[in-house]
Amino acid sequence: MATQKDTTVRSGSGSGSNGEERRKVALITGITGQDGSYLTEFLLNKGYDVHGLIRRSSNFNTQRINHIYIDPHNAHKARMKLHYADLTDASSLRRWLDTIAPDEVYNLAAQSHVAVSFEIPDYTADVVATGTLRLLEAVRNHVDATGRENVKYYQAGSSEMFGATPPPQSETTPFHPRSPYAASKCAAHWYTVNYREAYGLYACNGILFNHESPRRGENFVTRKITRAVGRIKVGLQSKLFLGNLNASRDWGFAGDYVEAMWMMLQQEKPDDYVVATEESHTVEEFLEVAFGYVGMNWKDHVLLDKRYLRPSEVDNLKGDASKAKKLLGWKPKVGFQELVKMMVDEDVELAKREKVLVDAGYMDAQQQP
């Protein structure tokens, strides 16, 4: 079982000198995403220095980590630092690995929207599958060049890899991906296994089932629902358009799941783990809890739009996390109903602030149906 004791390391191997103790260093791809932000908070609380790789963009996309960002000129307080890189650019990955010399690497970056992966399959495969290969090769080359054999690597897997395989799904369940995203995640999974077996790299796959939070992107179905609940509640929206309401998913809280990521890298030997609540709920059930929590009936507001149906659907995902519970000592803390209500509370407050801007003439409420 993982413990909290080892948050410092001897710096004689690769950085620092004189064998003095230093903080552990983590490198996170996808640090600006939902999981990246929660993992960063978690690691900072553990005493780590955290480095995040971000893509260059004309628009800032750091809102999920702005509350923990400290200007790097304030060197003694800034324990999170951001660097420009991309999973499609192998040279940037290797350069930052050599510069940062991390103890732990968490690969969370991805084009992670399943439906969008049908629209941009080439890009999805390049980032999710080949991007993982580039990062693994960069880690391997860094280890070979520096002799830092203690570097540990975490690969973010997905329950979508199981696809059409009936539940419950565990580490030994065959994959049957049903989207370009899922197929790309399968490739990333097996690249990670191969680098562990071929080169002795400490590399773990975390096969995480759906995990949500108030920080979830607004084009994911759970957040799309809670966002609409808030807007409908305050009168800014009247309808919500969705696809398959019968799809069933194992939904947990992202804040719980990042702890499991860290626990995997604290074990003596690398391995692969399913992380899940072991409960499955349909989209319709999510709607009932979300709308019911604020005293509304979802049937008065939700309409089917066939554009949101996938070319190949995944009917039911439900994880078997018994291995993670036994070997890591991990278990989820936030249940389904609590998760939904947490998200609705946040989005009702967001809608109230939005309404102030609408009433003052700074926003157009008619942008939504």
VENFEN-V338339 format. One line per field, one symbol per residue. burial: + if it has 24 or more other ideal C-beta (glycine too) atoms within 12 Angstrom, else -. A space follows every 50 residues. Layout:
burial->???
This chain:
burial->------+-+----++------+++++++++++++++++++++++-+-+++ +++++--------++--++---------+++++-++++++-+++-+++-+ +++++++++++++++-++----+++++++++++++++++++++----+-+ +++++++++++++-+-+++++-+-+-+++++++++++++++++-++--+- ++++++++++++++++++-+++++++++++++++-++--+-++++-++++ +++++++++++++++++--++++++++++++++++++++++-++-+-+-- ++-----+-+--++-++++++-++--++-+++-+-+--++++++-+++-+ +--+-------------+-
